[in-house]
Amino acid sequence: MNPQIKVGTAFGIVILSLLASGFVAAMLLLGLQPFVNPELVTSLSIFLGEAFLFLPVFIFLYGKQVNIREVFRLKPISSSVIQATIILSFGITFVVDELDRLIGIILPPPDFYLDLIGNVRMENPLALFILFLGGVAVAAIVEEMIFRGFLQQLLEKIWKDVTKAVLVTALFFAVIHFNLWWTIQIYFLGVLLGYFAWRTNSVFPGMILHAINNALAMIFANWGYMAEPWYSWNGHVHPIILLLAIGLIFYGYSRFDSAVKQSSRQLEPLS
């Protein structure tokens, strides 16, 4: 990481990336809407918007002679860490779903917000494939590299306060989603993603959690009615599933903690 990059510059380049991403998505929607299947336009705008999110940051760093793998925290992780992260991620995602439902009771989303969610329900197979590719794979890879790799790591080094760096990055991550009704949930996830990145010094665990969360959200948006009889209970996640999810979190974290410690010991130099 280049210590000459200042905090304001880092936030500025990330904001520029967000503007570039939004511009590309908007141009696609406006330019293709009259001629192409609306579902295909939506999925393409999400896919290319996420992809272009990375471009300004990459161009900015390319001329600074930095180690790209280091600056984006692209450090390999062990298979044990991967397995533990997958277990943890499923548990976390189901608990966050219940958190979302509880917040929805206190702060009910308006109709236009529910209509926006409906935009990810698609019948066109190609549009659905592109949506999953962009909203799951590309989003998880690009957003983790930018927020937990580039931005959070820079804040950790400049502020020398990991907690502050994780919390501020998570807050920024939540705010830039421009979704009042998901702010708490996204912030909570952002804190966990930041913890994973700091604990392993790698964005790969965060990519796994991010991808699983987004994938399950899109699966339930499109086929949730099939799971409704056994997954939901009086508008909440079924208590049995919630208990299983909490169990996955405890079991997954125990394995995660052991795997990370084991990886750290293997990297220690011999005395």
DOGUVEX-630231 format. One record per residue (C-alpha): x negated, y negated, z negated; residue number from 1. Coordinates in steps of 0.05 Angstrom, whole numbers, always signed. Example, Ala and Ser with C-alpha at 12.3 -4.5 7.8 and 13.67 -1.06 7.14 Angstrom:
<pts>
[[-246; +90; -156]; 1]
[[-273; +21; -143]; 2]
</pts>
This chain:
<pts>
[[+0; +0; +0]; 1]
[[-27; -69; +19]; 2]
[[-28; -112; -44]; 3]
[[-28; -176; -1]; 4]
[[+45; -166; +16]; 5]
[[+85; -210; -31]; 6]
[[+152; -193; -62]; 7]
[[+190; -247; -24]; 8]
[[+159; -223; +41]; 9]
[[+179; -151; +27]; 10]
[[+251; -170; +12]; 11]
[[+252; -216; +73]; 12]
[[+229; -162; +121]; 13]
[[+281; -113; +93]; 14]
[[+336; -165; +101]; 15]
[[+311; -177; +173]; 16]
[[+316; -102; +185]; 17]
[[+388; -102; +159]; 18]
[[+406; -160; +205]; 19]
[[+374; -125; +265]; 20]
[[+412; -62; +248]; 21]
[[+478; -99; +241]; 22]
[[+466; -137; +306]; 23]
[[+454; -72; +345]; 24]
[[+516; -40; +316]; 25]
[[+559; -101; +330]; 26]
[[+534; -107; +402]; 27]
[[+550; -34; +415]; 28]
[[+620; -41; +386]; 29]
[[+634; -103; +427]; 30]
[[+601; -80; +491]; 31]
[[+624; -8; +495]; 32]
[[+692; -10; +462]; 33]
[[+732; -25; +526]; 34]
[[+697; +30; +567]; 35]
[[+680; +88; +520]; 36]
[[+718; +132; +472]; 37]
[[+726; +91; +408]; 38]
[[+702; +148; +364]; 39]
[[+640; +155; +407]; 40]
[[+627; +80; +402]; 41]
[[+633; +82; +326]; 42]
[[+586; +142; +318]; 43]
[[+535; +111; +367]; 44]
[[+536; +45; +330]; 45]
[[+523; +81; +264]; 46]
[[+468; +123; +294]; 47]
[[+431; +67; +329]; 48]
[[+444; +17; +273]; 49]
[[+409; +64; +224]; 50]
[[+352; +77; +273]; 51]
[[+340; +2; +286]; 52]
[[+338; -10; +211]; 53]
[[+268; +20; +211]; 54]
[[+241; -20; +270]; 55]
[[+226; -89; +239]; 56]
[[+192; -58; +178]; 57]
[[+150; -13; +222]; 58]
[[+129; -70; +268]; 59]
[[+112; -113; +207]; 60]
[[+68; -59; +176]; 61]
[[+37; -36; +241]; 62]
[[-7; -97; +247]; 63]
[[-30; -95; +174]; 64]
[[-74; -33; +181]; 65]
[[-38; +4; +126]; 66]
[[-34; +79; +117]; 67]
[[+37; +93; +142]; 68]
[[+43; +158; +103]; 69]
[[+22; +123; +39]; 70]
[[+63; +60; +49]; 71]
[[+127; +100; +60]; 72]
[[+111; +152; +7]; 73]
[[+111; +209; +57]; 74]
[[+76; +256; +9]; 75]
[[+92; +330; +19]; 76]
[[+128; +366; -38]; 77]
[[+127; +438; -59]; 78]
[[+181; +488; -42]; 79]
[[+197; +492; -117]; 80]
[[+211; +417; -119]; 81]
[[+254; +423; -56]; 82]
[[+296; +480; -85]; 83]
[[+306; +444; -151]; 84]
[[+325; +379; -116]; 85]
[[+377; +415; -74]; 86]
[[+409; +444; -137]; 87]
[[+407; +376; -172]; 88]
[[+436; +341; -111]; 89]
[[+498; +383; -107]; 90]
[[+512; +373; -181]; 91]
[[+500; +298; -177]; 92]
[[+544; +290; -115]; 93]
[[+605; +323; -147]; 94]
[[+596; +282; -211]; 95]
[[+590; +218; -170]; 96]
[[+654; +238; -133]; 97]
[[+690; +240; -200]; 98]
[[+659; +174; -220]; 99]
[[+686; +145; -155]; 100]
[[+756; +170; -172]; 101]
[[+753; +140; -242]; 102]
[[+730; +73; -215]; 103]
[[+786; +77; -163]; 104]
[[+837; +79; -220]; 105]
[[+808; +16; -253]; 106]
[[+793; -20; -187]; 107]
[[+840; +8; -134]; 108]
[[+813; -2; -63]; 109]
[[+857; -43; -16]; 110]
[[+888; -14; +47]; 111]
[[+836; -43; +94]; 112]
[[+782; -7; +56]; 113]
[[+819; +59; +63]; 114]
[[+825; +44; +137]; 115]
[[+749; +35; +142]; 116]
[[+739; +104; +110]; 117]
[[+785; +131; +163]; 118]
[[+734; +109; +216]; 119]
[[+690; +169; +199]; 120]
[[+748; +218; +212]; 121]
[[+736; +241; +283]; 122]
[[+766; +291; +331]; 123]
[[+716; +283; +387]; 124]
[[+662; +338; +376]; 125]
[[+606; +297; +407]; 126]
[[+624; +235; +366]; 127]
[[+626; +278; +303]; 128]
[[+558; +307; +318]; 129]
[[+527; +238; +330]; 130]
[[+561; +212; +267]; 131]
[[+530; +268; +224]; 132]
[[+463; +258; +258]; 133]
[[+463; +183; +245]; 134]
[[+500; +179; +179]; 135]
[[+466; +239; +146]; 136]
[[+397; +254; +176]; 137]
[[+376; +186; +203]; 138]
[[+406; +147; +145]; 139]
[[+373; +191; +92]; 140]
[[+304; +188; +126]; 141]
[[+303; +114; +145]; 142]
[[+336; +85; +83]; 143]
[[+292; +125; +35]; 144]
[[+229; +105; +72]; 145]
[[+248; +32; +70]; 146]
[[+278; +25; +0]; 147]
[[+243; +78; -42]; 148]
[[+180; +84; +0]; 149]
[[+163; +13; +22]; 150]
[[+202; -34; -24]; 151]
[[+204; +2; -91]; 152]
[[+132; +24; -86]; 153]
[[+110; -47; -72]; 154]
[[+150; -73; -132]; 155]
[[+120; -19; -176]; 156]
[[+49; -41; -158]; 157]
[[+61; -116; -162]; 158]
[[+105; -118; -224]; 159]
[[+70; -59; -258]; 160]
[[+138; -41; -287]; 161]
[[+169; +22; -258]; 162]
[[+236; +13; -293]; 163]
[[+245; -57; -267]; 164]
[[+224; -36; -197]; 165]
[[+273; +22; -195]; 166]
[[+331; -19; -223]; 167]
[[+320; -79; -178]; 168]
[[+312; -36; -115]; 169]
[[+375; +3; -133]; 170]
[[+414; -62; -144]; 171]
[[+390; -90; -77]; 172]
[[+407; -23; -44]; 173]
[[+478; -26; -73]; 174]
[[+490; -99; -55]; 175]
[[+468; -92; +18]; 176]
[[+522; -39; +29]; 177]
[[+573; -96; +23]; 178]
[[+623; -49; -10]; 179]
[[+652; -76; -75]; 180]
[[+689; -10; -89]; 181]
[[+626; +32; -83]; 182]
[[+576; -15; -117]; 183]
[[+572; +23; -183]; 184]
[[+568; +91; -149]; 185]
[[+514; +68; -100]; 186]
[[+475; +34; -156]; 187]
[[+477; +98; -197]; 188]
[[+453; +139; -138]; 189]
[[+400; +86; -123]; 190]
[[+372; +93; -193]; 191]
[[+368; +168; -186]; 192]
[[+336; +162; -118]; 193]
[[+285; +113; -146]; 194]
[[+270; +160; -204]; 195]
[[+258; +218; -156]; 196]
[[+211; +175; -114]; 197]
[[+171; +151; -174]; 198]
[[+168; +219; -208]; 199]
[[+142; +256; -146]; 200]
[[+110; +197; -111]; 201]
[[+148; +220; -50]; 202]
[[+212; +200; -13]; 203]
[[+228; +272; +7]; 204]
[[+268; +290; -56]; 205]
[[+309; +226; -47]; 206]
[[+320; +243; +26]; 207]
[[+349; +310; +4]; 208]
[[+397; +278; -46]; 209]
[[+416; +223; +2]; 210]
[[+430; +272; +59]; 211]
[[+471; +320; +16]; 212]
[[+512; +263; -13]; 213]
[[+527; +233; +55]; 214]
[[+540; +301; +87]; 215]
[[+590; +322; +34]; 216]
[[+625; +254; +38]; 217]
[[+634; +262; +114]; 218]
[[+655; +334; +107]; 219]
[[+709; +316; +57]; 220]
[[+730; +256; +99]; 221]
[[+743; +301; +158]; 222]
[[+764; +367; +127]; 223]
[[+777; +350; +54]; 224]
[[+850; +370; +60]; 225]
[[+827; +443; +66]; 226]
[[+792; +440; -1]; 227]
[[+845; +399; -36]; 228]
[[+883; +458; -68]; 229]
[[+821; +483; -106]; 230]
[[+776; +421; -109]; 231]
[[+824; +369; -137]; 232]
[[+865; +368; -200]; 233]
[[+914; +311; -214]; 234]
[[+873; +264; -171]; 235]
[[+807; +284; -203]; 236]
[[+752; +334; -187]; 237]
[[+776; +400; -216]; 238]
[[+749; +407; -288]; 239]
[[+718; +475; -272]; 240]
[[+680; +446; -212]; 241]
[[+659; +387; -254]; 242]
[[+632; +433; -309]; 243]
[[+595; +474; -256]; 244]
[[+567; +409; -228]; 245]
[[+542; +387; -296]; 246]
[[+511; +456; -305]; 247]
[[+476; +449; -238]; 248]
[[+448; +382; -261]; 249]
[[+419; +410; -325]; 250]
[[+392; +473; -291]; 251]
[[+367; +435; -231]; 252]
[[+332; +382; -273]; 253]
[[+298; +435; -315]; 254]
[[+271; +467; -252]; 255]
[[+254; +399; -222]; 256]
[[+215; +378; -284]; 257]
[[+176; +443; -286]; 258]
[[+162; +442; -211]; 259]
[[+136; +370; -213]; 260]
[[+91; +385; -273]; 261]
[[+65; +447; -238]; 262]
[[+50; +408; -175]; 263]
[[+14; +355; -216]; 264]
[[-29; +407; -251]; 265]
[[-48; +437; -184]; 266]
[[-72; +369; -160]; 267]
[[-115; +355; -222]; 268]
[[-190; +359; -208]; 269]
[[-229; +415; -240]; 270]
[[-273; +393; -298]; 271]
</pts>
